[in-house]
């Protein structure tokens, strides 16, 4: 917080002048009354002091007079503080805001072989979202076709809501045995969530097509392979591609073609092998690793660490977006101590008035 300033100082000045006028008027009136009551020395003048010679009465009179002065003083101070409060005491608050300039798209293969691994990825990002500051995140799922679960956004309440929903829906698809035990309601929930990802018959896990659709969610992407104009180039873009790279069918784009398009748009693609550990040495897995790394991405498999959750966090730690730092200055009202002072002074005045009435 900065130095205390007054936003409406003229209000304080008006109140101070008004109080001064009232006090001077009261003094002048008392002075006139005193002068008008002056009598000749020979005239008999009634004086309350001459009738209060007893010690008890004199003490009560002095107490009464002191309480009156105290009440007047407290009321004057309360009015001064009220005037100061109306003058809006404020301070200049200077803060430095940090926000990331990174856009992230979760690109998840939801074919039968990869789906059991997607829940852990989703659950991990659900935990990471609480620490995001300025990152925009989106999610797309694909099989033979793609569906956008939620677009690129920094509305973290929406992101958390959608990730929690997906995490709950996928809770029962860790194995075929779990799927067989599902109730009709749970099975229908999964079917609804996957709706739109299997619109091509006899074709599954078209990874290149899915990656292209995920890339299209990010600014700067162009299907022609040339950089789009009018985009915000100050933000870094990245995709976390989770798949086992097992293609069944004929895709429009191969994984290499999709990575080329993403690279031309300056989109970083990191690969996460979503499949069983025994398949990590398969030709399809090695091919995915080579393609991801040759395009500057990070490739991780489940055997590289304790689990998928650790892998996702490892990708996040290695792929940090740049941070924007903005100095923000704003005038902030600071009425707290003035309100407290006013309450104490007015409370003291009311207590004094109550004592005078007794």
HELIX and SHEET records of a PDB file:
HELIX    1   1 UNK A    9  UNK A   36  1                                  28    
HELIX    2   2 UNK A   48  UNK A   51  5                                   4    
HELIX    3   3 UNK A   55  UNK A   86  1                                  32    
HELIX    4   4 UNK A  112  UNK A  129  1                                  18    
HELIX    5   5 UNK A  156  UNK A  169  1                                  14    
HELIX    6   6 UNK A  170  UNK A  172  5                                   3    
HELIX    7   7 UNK A  176  UNK A  180  1                                   5    
HELIX    8   8 UNK A  184  UNK A  193  1                                  10    
HELIX    9   9 UNK A  207  UNK A  215  1                                   9    
HELIX   10  10 UNK A  255  UNK A  264  1                                  10    
HELIX   11  11 UNK A  277  UNK A  279  5                                   3    
HELIX   12  12 UNK A  283  UNK A  294  1                                  12    
HELIX   13  13 UNK A  302  UNK A  304  5                                   3    
HELIX   14  14 UNK A  308  UNK A  318  1                                  11    
HELIX   15  15 UNK A  336  UNK A  357  1                                  22    
SHEET    1   A 3 UNK A   4  UNK A   6  0                                        
SHEET    2   A 3 UNK A  89  UNK A 100 -1                                        
SHEET    3   A 3 UNK A 323  UNK A 333 -1                                        
SHEET    1   B 6 UNK A 146  UNK A 153  0                                        
SHEET    2   B 6 UNK A 136  UNK A 142 -1                                        
SHEET    3   B 6 UNK A 102  UNK A 109  1                                        
SHEET    4   B 6 UNK A 236  UNK A 243  1                                        
SHEET    5   B 6 UNK A 267  UNK A 273  1                                        
SHEET    6   B 6 UNK A 299  UNK A 300  1                                        
END                                                                             
